[in-house]
Amino acid sequence: MVSFNLDWKTVKRIDKEYLLRTFEEISLDGLTLIGLDEVARAKGHDYLINGNASKQEAEKSWQVAWVFMSGILFAVPVILGLHLDQPFRSITIFFKGNPTSPMPYGVLILFAWLVVAIYGLSALRKNTLTPEKRKRLSMLGALCGLLFVTYLGVLLSVMKGITLWYSPLKPLQYVVGTLGVGSAVVLLGYVLAGMGREELTLKRLTAWMLVGVAATTVIKAVTGLSGVYYAKTPGLSAAGLAFSQLGLEWVIGLLVPLALLWYAVRSTGQSSAISLAAIAVVIGAFAEKFNLVIGGQLISRTGGILPHEARHIWGTEAWQALGGLALATKGIGFEQFP
């Protein structure tokens, strides 16, 4: 890692294409994948290093982000296929769904996103990716990502359930969360791909991560997700979610990254703090979806909200999600990177 100061003028040098693809991320079906959706958000950004960046640098930067996005995106049908209770749920939802239900449209958006991802991977393998084609793919991917994350937010905002999570501000939170969680995932991806020494790229990612995490914290605080509805949530204490809700989701996932990023901005040579902040953001995003899905199941058991036949065996989906993600990422082959 390299030492650097965050120059806030960098944020002003972001072109329209970069801004559009800030919204390109993946938010996997939170109803079945536990906590991997926001954790797995990876945007297909073309993080141009600077105005004089070489073609090779720009192409590899886009390549890393696109493969990370596609790999996690491909985990969706794999994990749904591994789901013990409802195999191939994504297909059955689409064909059996009520036209007035929003769920089939979410599946349709997801399928369209998969097609765009496959086309981009094919172009990478065949080495036929031109700057014009890369721009078109980025625009299509950004559109699919923005539609899908908005769909998930709207779905959660209108669902009837535990007020602690089903908030009318969910669409805004999910879109804004793209900045923080998506930037954290891509930053870690760049480091793993050996691109951790490209200062301007890391500065931009750090700036977006700080803005996204700060905005998400404000939105969630306004919504009162951290405590206002505890008294209205039956079975929350019995489910043992206090540490996951307050400790992981809020302290580690939001407050610790804010402190680390602010410290990195105000200090010199604190690249390690930025990496730790990215890891903490990912942990917090995973915890949020764990609380939403697994926590909901536990509360349903202890609070008697769902009938017995509608309850999942909690814990099994976590292993399915991790296994599906591993299979999907290996399937597309990270060996294409030199």
C-alpha positions in Angstrom: 0.0 0.0 0.0 1.1 3.5 -0.6 0.9 6.6 1.6 -1.2 9.4 0.4 -3.3 12.4 1.4 -6.9 12.7 0.2 -7.2 15.8 -2.0 -10.8 16.8 -2.0 -10.3 18.5 -5.4 -10.1 15.0 -6.8 -13.9 14.6 -6.2 -14.6 17.5 -8.6 -12.7 15.8 -11.4 -15.2 13.0 -11.8 -16.8 12.8 -15.3 -20.4 11.9 -16.1 -19.6 8.3 -16.9 -17.9 7.8 -13.6 -20.8 9.4 -11.7 -23.3 7.2 -13.6 -21.5 4.1 -12.8 -21.3 5.1 -9.1 -24.8 3.5 -9.0 -23.7 0.3 -10.7 -23.7 -2.3 -7.9 -25.3 -5.5 -6.9 -27.7 -5.9 -4.1 -28.6 -9.6 -4.1 -32.0 -10.9 -3.1 -32.0 -10.1 0.6 -34.9 -12.3 1.3 -32.9 -15.5 0.6 -29.2 -14.6 0.6 -28.9 -13.4 4.3 -26.2 -10.8 4.3 -24.4 -11.0 1.0 -26.3 -8.4 -1.0 -24.8 -5.1 0.2 -21.5 -6.9 1.1 -21.3 -8.1 -2.5 -22.0 -4.7 -4.1 -19.4 -4.1 -6.8 -19.8 -1.4 -9.3 -18.5 -1.6 -12.9 -16.7 1.7 -12.7 -14.1 2.8 -15.1 -11.8 4.3 -12.4 -9.7 6.3 -14.8 -6.5 7.1 -12.9 -6.1 10.6 -14.4 -6.4 12.4 -17.7 -3.1 11.0 -19.0 -3.8 7.4 -17.9 -2.5 4.8 -20.2 -4.9 2.6 -22.1 -3.6 -0.5 -20.3 -4.2 1.1 -16.8 -7.7 2.2 -17.7 -8.6 -1.2 -19.2 -7.4 -3.2 -16.2 -9.1 -0.9 -13.8 -12.4 -1.4 -15.6 -11.7 -5.2 -16.0 -11.2 -5.7 -12.2 -14.4 -3.9 -11.3 -16.4 -5.7 -14.0 -15.2 -9.1 -13.0 -15.9 -8.5 -9.4 -19.4 -7.2 -10.3 -20.1 -10.2 -12.6 -18.7 -12.8 -10.2 -21.0 -11.8 -7.4 -23.9 -11.3 -9.8 -23.5 -14.8 -11.0 -23.8 -16.0 -7.4 -27.5 -15.1 -7.4 -28.8 -18.0 -9.5 -26.2 -20.4 -8.0 -27.3 -19.6 -4.5 -31.0 -19.7 -5.4 -30.5 -23.1 -6.9 -28.8 -24.3 -3.7 -31.6 -23.0 -1.6 -33.0 -26.1 0.3 -36.5 -24.9 0.6 -37.2 -23.3 -2.8 -34.9 -24.6 -5.6 -34.6 -22.3 -8.6 -36.8 -19.8 -6.9 -35.8 -17.0 -9.3 -37.4 -18.8 -12.2 -40.6 -19.9 -10.4 -41.1 -16.4 -9.1 -41.0 -15.0 -12.6 -43.4 -17.5 -14.2 -45.8 -17.9 -11.2 -45.8 -14.3 -10.1 -48.8 -12.1 -10.0 -48.6 -9.3 -12.6 -49.4 -6.9 -9.8 -46.6 -8.2 -7.6 -43.2 -6.4 -7.8 -41.1 -9.5 -7.4 -41.3 -10.8 -11.1 -40.0 -7.4 -12.3 -37.1 -7.7 -10.0 -36.2 -11.1 -11.4 -36.5 -9.6 -15.0 -34.1 -6.8 -14.1 -31.7 -9.4 -12.6 -31.8 -11.5 -15.8 -31.1 -8.4 -17.9 -28.2 -7.6 -15.7 -26.8 -11.1 -16.1 -27.0 -10.8 -19.9 -25.0 -7.5 -19.8 -22.4 -9.1 -17.5 -22.0 -12.2 -19.7 -21.6 -10.0 -22.8 -18.9 -8.0 -21.0 -17.0 -11.1 -19.8 -17.2 -12.5 -23.3 -15.7 -9.3 -24.7 -12.9 -9.4 -22.1 -12.0 -13.0 -23.0 -12.0 -12.4 -26.7 -10.1 -9.1 -26.3 -12.7 -7.2 -28.3 -13.5 -4.6 -25.8 -13.1 -1.1 -27.3 -13.5 2.1 -25.4 -16.9 2.7 -27.0 -18.1 -0.8 -26.1 -16.8 -0.4 -22.6 -18.8 2.9 -22.2 -22.0 1.3 -23.5 -21.6 -1.7 -21.2 -21.0 0.6 -18.3 -24.1 2.6 -19.0 -26.2 -0.6 -19.4 -24.8 -2.1 -16.2 -25.3 1.2 -14.3 -29.0 1.3 -15.4 -29.6 -2.4 -14.4 -27.8 -1.8 -11.1 -29.8 1.3 -10.3 -33.1 -0.3 -11.2 -32.4 -3.4 -9.2 -31.2 -1.6 -6.0 -34.2 0.8 -6.2 -36.5 -2.2 -6.7 -35.2 -3.9 -3.5 -35.5 -0.7 -1.6 -39.1 -0.1 -2.7 -39.9 -3.8 -2.0 -38.7 -3.5 1.6 -40.4 -0.1 2.1 -43.8 -1.5 1.3 -43.6 -4.9 3.0 -45.6 -5.5 6.1 -43.4 -6.7 8.9 -41.0 -5.7 11.6 -40.8 -1.9 11.6 -37.2 -2.1 12.7 -36.1 -2.9 9.1 -39.0 -2.1 6.8 -38.6 1.6 6.5 -40.1 4.0 3.9 -36.5 5.4 3.4 -35.1 2.1 2.3 -34.9 3.0 -1.4 -32.9 6.1 -0.6 -30.7 4.2 1.8 -30.0 1.5 -0.8 -29.1 3.9 -3.5 -26.9 6.0 -1.2 -25.3 2.8 0.2 -23.9 2.2 -3.3 -21.4 4.9 -2.7 -20.1 3.5 0.6 -20.3 -0.3 0.3 -19.7 -0.4 -3.4 -16.5 1.7 -3.1 -15.3 -0.4 -0.2 -15.7 -3.7 -2.2 -14.1 -2.3 -5.3 -11.2 -0.8 -3.2 -10.5 -4.2 -1.7 -10.8 -5.8 -5.1 -8.2 -3.4 -6.5 -5.8 -4.2 -3.7 -6.3 -8.0 -4.2 -5.7 -7.5 -7.9 -2.4 -5.7 -7.2 -3.6 -2.2 -8.1 -3.2 -0.8 -4.6 -0.5 1.7 -5.7 -2.6 3.8 -8.0 -3.0 6.8 -5.8 -5.7 8.8 -7.6 -8.0 5.8 -8.0 -7.7 5.1 -4.2 -8.3 8.7 -3.4 -11.5 8.7 -5.4 -12.7 5.5 -3.9 -11.9 6.8 -0.4 -13.8 10.0 -1.0 -16.9 8.1 -2.3 -16.7 5.7 0.6 -16.6 8.5 3.2 -19.5 10.3 1.5 -21.5 7.1 1.2 -21.0 5.9 4.7 -21.7 9.3 6.2 -24.9 9.7 4.2 -26.0 6.1 5.0 -25.5 6.8 8.7 -27.6 9.9 8.6 -30.4 8.2 6.7 -30.5 5.2 9.1 -30.3 7.5 12.1 -33.3 9.6 10.8 -35.2 6.4 10.2 -34.6 5.3 13.8 -33.3 1.9 12.9 -30.9 1.7 15.8 -33.3 1.9 18.7 -36.6 3.7 18.3 -38.5 0.5 17.3 -37.0 -1.9 19.7 -40.0 -1.7 22.0 -42.3 -2.5 19.0 -40.3 -5.5 17.9 -41.4 -8.7 19.6 -38.8 -11.2 20.4 -35.8 -9.0 19.5 -34.1 -9.6 22.9 -34.8 -13.3 22.9 -33.3 -13.6 19.4 -30.0 -12.3 20.7 -29.6 -9.6 18.0 -28.3 -6.8 20.1 -24.6 -7.3 19.3 -25.3 -7.9 15.6 -27.6 -4.9 15.4 -25.7 -2.4 17.5 -22.2 -3.8 17.6 -21.6 -5.1 14.1 -24.1 -3.1 11.9 -23.7 0.3 13.7 -20.4 0.5 15.6 -18.2 -1.6 13.3 -20.1 -1.0 10.0 -20.7 2.7 10.3 -19.1 4.5 13.2 -15.7 2.8 13.0 -15.3 3.4 9.2 -16.3 7.1 9.7 -13.6 7.5 12.3 -11.0 5.7 10.3 -11.8 7.6 7.1 -11.8 11.0 8.8 -8.5 10.2 10.4 -7.1 9.2 7.0 -8.3 12.4 5.5 -6.8 14.5 8.2 -3.5 12.6 8.5 -0.6 11.6 6.2 0.2 8.1 5.1 -2.8 6.3 6.6 -3.6 3.9 3.7 -3.9 1.0 6.3 -6.7 2.9 8.0 -8.5 3.1 4.7 -8.2 -0.6 4.1 -9.4 -1.3 7.6 -12.4 1.1 7.0 -13.3 -0.8 3.8 -13.2 -4.2 5.7 -15.4 -2.7 8.4 -17.9 -1.4 5.9 -18.2 -4.8 4.4 -18.7 -6.4 7.8 -21.4 -3.9 8.7 -23.2 -4.5 5.4 -23.2 -8.3 5.9 -24.5 -7.8 9.5 -27.3 -5.6 8.2 -28.6 -8.3 5.9 -28.0 -11.0 8.5 -30.2 -9.0 10.8 -32.8 -8.5 8.1 -33.2 -12.1 7.0 -31.8 -14.4 9.7 -32.9 -11.9 12.4 -36.4 -11.8 11.0 -36.6 -15.6 11.1 -35.4 -15.7 14.7 -37.8 -13.0 15.8 -40.6 -14.8 13.9 -39.8 -17.9 15.9 -39.5 -16.3 19.3 -42.3 -13.8 18.7 -44.7 -16.1 17.0 -45.1 -13.9 13.9 -44.9 -16.6 11.2 -46.6 -20.0 11.2 -44.3 -23.0 11.7 -44.4 -24.1 8.1 -43.3 -20.7 6.8 -40.1 -20.6 8.9 -36.7 -21.5 7.5 -34.0 -23.4 9.3 -31.8 -20.5 10.1 -28.1 -20.8 9.5 -28.2 -23.2 6.5 -28.6 -20.4 4.0 -25.4 -18.8 5.2 -23.3 -21.8 4.1 -25.2 -21.9 0.8 -24.5 -18.3 0.2 -20.8 -18.6 0.8 -20.5 -21.8 -1.2 -22.5 -20.4 -4.1 -20.3 -17.3 -4.1 -17.2 -19.4 -4.2 -18.5 -21.5 -7.1 -19.6 -18.5 -9.1 -16.3 -16.6 -8.8 -14.3 -19.7 -9.6 -16.5 -20.4 -12.6 -15.8 -17.1 -14.3 -12.0 -17.6 -13.7 -9.9 -14.9 -12.1 -6.9 -16.3 -13.9 -7.6 -14.0 -16.8 -5.7 -11.3 -14.8 -1.9 -11.2 -15.5 
